[in-house]
Amino acid sequence: MKSTTSLTQPTRSRACLLAPMIALAVLGACSTRSSTAGSTTAEVDGTPVSVTNDQTAAPVPDGSGCTPGPGQLPDGRWYGHAVAVAPGELQFDLACWFTGDAATAAATEDGSESPPPNGYHVRNDNPSLRVLRPADATPVTWYPSPGDPASETDTDYANWRTENTGTDLGVWITIEGGQVTFIKEQWTP
């Protein structure tokens, strides 16, 4: 009896594997498809069915993204603009930073030059400011000579906010355990 069980088990497995393939073949034979700007719809017996198309997925920004929801930023690495800096306070405008193929796709979606001339694209469609509270000792990497990537310098928040003459700087903020632990200016050509 054991040998019969082991002989019939593979037969059931093959049948189970064939069932989805047959279903897909039937779906293909009974369906019509239409595709429009990022969405694909199939009809099965006259009923519209949504079909996922990975090639039309939204571009993914670098870092932890740009849609964390309202309130405090969760732990992660966030891009945005340092709109104002003061002792113990940084006004931060969260944005999306895209590079590579995602930059090209995002620029196209936003109606900007595509591909982007410098290989990156910034999307900032939410004017809300968040107030972050970096400590004076929070490490900062910045460019004292704007336009010169060789001028990259490490300092702390207290020195950066007094030496920095720029406004609305693109920066990456690292948050760990709810605290700002690192700030890095984004050099752009």
N, C-alpha and C positions, 0 to 999 in steps of 0.2 A: 504494500500500500504506500509506503514512503516513496518508492521510486515513481509511482503514478503522480503523487503530489508534486514532486520536483519536476516532473515532465509537464504538468499542466500549468504550473506557476509561470514559466517563461512565456507560454502561449497567452495567458491573461495579460502579462506586461506588454507584449507586442500589441495586443488589441487595444490596451489603454493608450499606448503611444500613437496608434493609428487613428483613434477617434478624433483627437484635436486636428490632425492633418486633414481628415475627411471633412470636418466641420469648416476649416478654413477654405478648402476647395469649394464647398457648397456656398459659403459666404461670398467668395469671389465670383462664382457663377451666377448668383442671384442678386448681386449688388451693382450699384452704379456709384461712382465717386466723383466728387468735384472738389477742387482745391482753390482757395482764395487766400491771398496774403497771410500765410501762417496758419490757416486752419484747413482741415480736411474733413469732409463729411461723406459718409457712405449711407446708402439706402439699402435696407434689407426688407424685401417685400413691401416697399413703399413707406417704411418707417425710418426717419433719419436717425443715424447713429454717429456719435462723435468718434473720430479716430485720432489717436495721439501720433504726432509726427515730430520726432526728436530734432529733425533738421530745422524746424521753425521755432524752437524754444527761445525764450527771451535771453538776450545777452547777459552773462553773469559778470558782475563787477569784481574787481580785486578786493582783497581784504575780507572783512566779515560781511560785506554787502552794504546796503544803503537803505534798508527798510526794516529797522528794528522795532518799529512801533513807537508810540509816544512814551514820554518819561525818560528816566535815566538810560544811558547807553549800557547794554549788557557787556560782559567781558568779551574782548575781541580787539581787532585792529580796524580802526575806522578812519576813512578819509573825509576831509571836509575843509572848511576855511576858518582860520583863526581870525575872526572879525575884530575882536578887541581883547587885549590882554591887560590884566591888572594884578596886583598882589593877591594870590590865592584864587584868582578867577580868570577863566578863559571863556569868551563867548564863541561858541563853535556852531558853524552852519554845516550840517551833515550833507554830503554829496556822494555821487557815484563816480568811481574812477575805473575806466575800462582800458584795457590794453589788448593788442593783437587782434584776432578775429572778432572778439567781443567789442572792441572799440569801433571797428568798421561797422558791425551790425547796429550798435547803439547810435552811432553818428547818422547812419541811414534812417533809423527810426525817428531821430530828432530833427531830421532835415538839414543836417550839417554836412560839411564837406566829407566825402567818403571815398576812399579811406582817409582817415585823419592824417594831416601832413606830418605830424611828429609821432605818430604811432599810439597816441592816447586820446581819449575822449572823456570829458567831464560832463555829467548830467546833474543839474541842481534844480529840481523842480519843486522843492519844498523850502519856503523862506523861513521856516521856524528856526530859532536859535536855541541852543542848549547851553546852559551854564555849567561848565566843568570846573572842578576845584583842585588843580594841581598844587602839590606842595612846592615850596621854594627849591627843595633839593631834587625835584623830579628831573631826570636826565633829558636833555634836548640836543638833537643834532640839527644844525642849521647852516645857512650859507651867508656869511657876513658880506660877501661880494656877490650880489645878485647877478645871475648870468654866468658865474664861474663855478662849475661843479668841483673844481680843485680846491675851492675855499671851504669845503665842508669842515665844520668845527663842532666839537662836543662841548657842552656847557651844562648849566642847570637852569631851571625855569626862572629863578630870580635874576640871573645875569641876562638870559635871553630876552626877557620882557623889557629890561632897561636898555640893552644894546640894539635891539631890533627896531628898525625904523619903518619897516614895511607894514602895510595894512592888508587885510583880506588875503592872508597867505594860505596856500594849500599846504595842509599838514596831515600826517598820519598820527592818530592818537591810539595808544595801547592802553586798554583798561583791563586790570586784573583784580579780582576780589572787590569790584566796584570802585577801585581807585585808579586815577591816571598814573601809570607807571613809566611812560615814555612818550615823548613827542619828537617827531621827525618831520622837518620841512620836506616837501616834495619839490625836488629840483625839476624845472621844466625849461626846455630850450626856447 
